[in-house]
Amino acid sequence: MSLSVPIGIVMALAVNVLVCIYFAAIAKAQPTHRAYAWWAVSCGLFSAGLVATVTAASSGGLQFLNATGCLLLLLSTYGLFCGLYHFELTRTSARLYQKAQSLVYLALVAITAASLFGPVVNVVTSFAMASMLLITEGCFYHRKSPFQSAYAALRAVLVVHAFILFLQGTVLLVKMLAGNDIDIATLFDLTLLTHLLLTLVTALVLPILHMLRKQHQWQKLASRDDLTTVNTRGAFLQKAYASVADNNIAQHSLLMVDIDLFKNINDTYGHSCGDEVLRQVARTLKAGIRNTDIIGRMGGEEFAILMPGLPMDKAHIIADRLRGAVAEADIMFNGERVTTTVSIGIAESTDVLDSWDSLFEDADKALYSAKRRGRNLVFLFGDRFSSPPVSSL
Ligand SMILES: Nc1nc2c(ncn2[C@@H]2O[C@H](COP(=O)(O)OP(=O)(O)OP(=O)(O)O)[C@@H](O)[C@H]2O)c(=O)[nH]1
């Protein structure tokens, strides 16, 4: 079923004016976020461009008005791009910014020149708008993002609208070259409809995406220890609880890692050196474990590492490797080489019903034994003596 052109136009105009006001209100409330101002401008330009081109067409080809409308429509897609560029601000969008700028200059010249030759201006405008939308779509290319589906929806709408615009340009070109009387009312309806969809999706999805992204960034900041960049105690416990409660993971090993005589490092070399030692030890620990292991700074100079699916004898081998790596690491501070060691206690949980507290306490007891027996040692919970790991992985 085809919409009649006037209804489509009235709907497109009404929606764009409303969305323009909506984005302008958000832009006023969030002046630092320039994307909303650009989108408000884009909707405003589209409305003005639509009025101009439709008025020119219905009054029998006012060329100047039609060309002005075409320029406004093109600028509205550039406004959409600029908004999304400010919204994303990635390396990819920065690269695309140059392309979008070149395209807009080129298209402005081409549309102005084409306006001297009658209907060809509409062909040039359709192609230029479609190209701008395809450049815009590139801004949303993310290989890894927690909001993958929202980005995919936006990209799909942009591509569909670009495709319809290309089709419209091609049909207009054929109509012009062949000189025949193809009825493009349905295609025009389709263009308006896909633009309407784009406007609505932009208005609905982008502010929500913006809010979710902010929330995600705050959560990330709150869950990461400033100094060492590993999980904070709270984030570690949250992830560890979830892993221990997972019925699919048969066992867990928990390593409690504590830097030996750390107070001496602070006292001898100063607090900044102590901080550097903490950073370096965290880096060494992180480098020596798998991605599926969970590491956190529990406070001061103590770290915890949860190894899902790993029995204690295997965890022992890794722990001993970590201990050796820390002891051998060169930590340079103000041109001086600082050395440090860690003591490690390990406990194992094989039953989902084992309480997390007892796993934690057991690993802590093993760590205490390692400290008491001379430091730079790995102790398993339940062992009275530290022993080297028995097998290799
Ligand atoms: N530089 C620095 N020092 C910290 C930080 N957090 C805690 N400390 C210091 O870490 C030291 C811990 O000292 P202790 O608890 O006595 O332990 P230790 O000297 O490592 O001795 P053992 O654990 O028995 O080997 C204290 O002096 C704290 O001030 C930090 O973020 N940066």
The ligand as a Tripos MOL2 file, in Angstrom:
@<TRIPOS>MOLECULE
LIG
   32    34     1     0     0
SMALL
NO_CHARGES

@<TRIPOS>ATOM
      1 N1         53.1750    2.8310   48.5570 N.pl3     1 LIG1
      2 C1         52.0190    2.2970   49.0290 C.ar      1 LIG1
      3 N2         52.0440    1.6690   50.2250 N.ar      1 LIG1
      4 C2         50.9030    1.1210   50.6760 C.ar      1 LIG1
      5 C3         49.7120    1.1940   49.9430 C.ar      1 LIG1
      6 N3         48.7500    0.5410   50.6510 N.ar      1 LIG1
      7 C4         49.3290    0.0800   51.7860 C.ar      1 LIG1
      8 N4         50.6490    0.4210   51.8140 N.ar      1 LIG1
      9 C5         51.6430    0.1420   52.8360 C.3       1 LIG1
     10 O1         51.9310   -1.2600   52.8610 O.3       1 LIG1
     11 C6         52.5700   -1.5540   54.0840 C.3       1 LIG1
     12 C7         52.1200   -2.9220   54.5540 C.3       1 LIG1
     13 O2         52.9230   -3.2490   55.6360 O.3       1 LIG1
     14 P1         52.6940   -4.5450   56.5200 P.3       1 LIG1
     15 O3         51.2340   -4.8190   56.6380 O.co2     1 LIG1
     16 O4         53.4610   -4.3560   57.7770 O.co2     1 LIG1
     17 O5         53.2760   -5.7230   55.6910 O.3       1 LIG1
     18 P2         54.7080   -5.9600   55.0800 P.3       1 LIG1
     19 O6         55.6800   -4.8870   55.4000 O.co2     1 LIG1
     20 O7         54.5320   -6.2410   53.6250 O.co2     1 LIG1
     21 O8         55.1570   -7.2690   55.8190 O.3       1 LIG1
     22 P3         54.7350   -8.7610   55.5170 P.3       1 LIG1
     23 O9         53.3830   -8.7310   54.8660 O.co2     1 LIG1
     24 O10        54.7020   -9.4200   56.8560 O.co2     1 LIG1
     25 O11        55.7480   -9.3380   54.6060 O.co2     1 LIG1
     26 C8         52.1810   -0.4390   55.0390 C.3       1 LIG1
     27 O12        53.3370    0.3270   55.3360 O.3       1 LIG1
     28 C9         51.1970    0.4250   54.2380 C.3       1 LIG1
     29 O13        51.3350    1.7930   54.5240 O.3       1 LIG1
     30 C10        49.7320    1.8900   48.6990 C.ar      1 LIG1
     31 O14        48.7270    2.0080   47.9670 O.2       1 LIG1
     32 N5         50.9130    2.4210   48.2830 N.ar      1 LIG1
@<TRIPOS>BOND
     1     1     2 1
     2     2     3 ar
     3     2    32 ar
     4     3     4 ar
     5     4     5 ar
     6     4     8 ar
     7     5     6 ar
     8     5    30 ar
     9     6     7 ar
    10     7     8 ar
    11     8     9 1
    12     9    10 1
    13     9    28 1
    14    10    11 1
    15    11    12 1
    16    11    26 1
    17    12    13 1
    18    13    14 1
    19    14    15 2
    20    14    16 1
    21    14    17 1
    22    17    18 1
    23    18    19 2
    24    18    20 1
    25    18    21 1
    26    21    22 1
    27    22    23 2
    28    22    24 1
    29    22    25 1
    30    26    27 1
    31    26    28 1
    32    28    29 1
    33    30    31 2
    34    30    32 ar
@<TRIPOS>SUBSTRUCTURE
     1 LIG1         1 GROUP 0 **** ****
